[in-house]
Amino acid sequence: MSNVRTLEQDVIRSVAASRQTFTLLGLFAVVALGLAALGLYGVLAHAVALRRHEIGIRMALGAQRTDVLRLILRHGLGLTLLGWALDLRARWR
């Protein structure tokens, strides 16, 4: 009897590989979520930069900050939904 160990050691050893796999999977999920958020931020920042002149004119004519923010968020949500719809369409092909 040279390989004697407790039940707790045996359970830890048997679960170690799956725990490591799930930790790595979780790490990849966090990185993917971060990249997606960064991409959405970049698209929205670019859209706002293109419409900076329009936003300035709207503000000069009396638009409230909430109205401009609502306009920008609605445009960003539209772009997000368009990308989502195109992704779903590509998956069903």
N, C-alpha and C positions, 0 to 999 in steps of 0.2 A: 504494500500500500504506500506507494511513493507520491501519488497525486491526490492528496487529501485536501479538501477545501469545504468551507461551509456552504449552506444553501444560498445564503446572501451573496457570497462571492460567485457562485455559479450563475445566479440570476443576473448579477451585474455584468458578468462576462458575456452572457447570451444576449443581453439587450444592448450592449455597447455598439455594435455595428449599426443596428437600426436607429439608435439615438444619434449617432454621428451622421447618418444619412439624412435624417429629418432636420438636424441642425443645419446641414449644408443646404438642404432644400429651402429652409426658412430664410437663410442668408440670401440665396438667389432670389427669393420672392421679394425680400426687402429691397435688394438692388434693382430689380425689375420695376417695382413700384416707384422707387426714386427716379429712375430713368424716364418712366412714363410721366411723372409729375414735372420733371425738368423739361420734357418735350412739350407738354401742354403749356407750361409757362413761356417757353420760347415762342411758340406759335401765337399765343395771346399777346406777348410783348411786341412781336413783329406786327401784328394786326393793329395794335394801338399806335405804334410808331408810324405806320402808313396813314393813319387817320388823325394824326396829331393836329394838323391844320384845321380839319373839320371840328375836332373837339374844342379847339381854341375859339373858333367862330361861334359855336354853340354856347360856350361859356360867356363870351362877350355879349351875346344876344340875350342873356339872362337865364340860361339853363342852370338848374341846380346840380350840385355835385352828385346827388343820388340819381338824378336822371341820366347823367353821363355814365356813372358807374353801372347803372342798369343796362344802358345801351351796350357798353363794352362786355359785360357779363353775358348778355343775350347773344351777342355776336360770337363770343368764345364758346358758349354752350352749343350754338349752331354748328360751329366748326367741329366740336367734339362729337356731336351726334352724327354729323356727316361722315367723319372718320370711322365711327363705330358702325354705321350702316354699310360703308364700303368694305369694312373688314368682314362683316357678316355675309355680305354678298359674295366676297371672294371665297369664304369658307364653304358656301353652298354650291359652288361651281364644280 
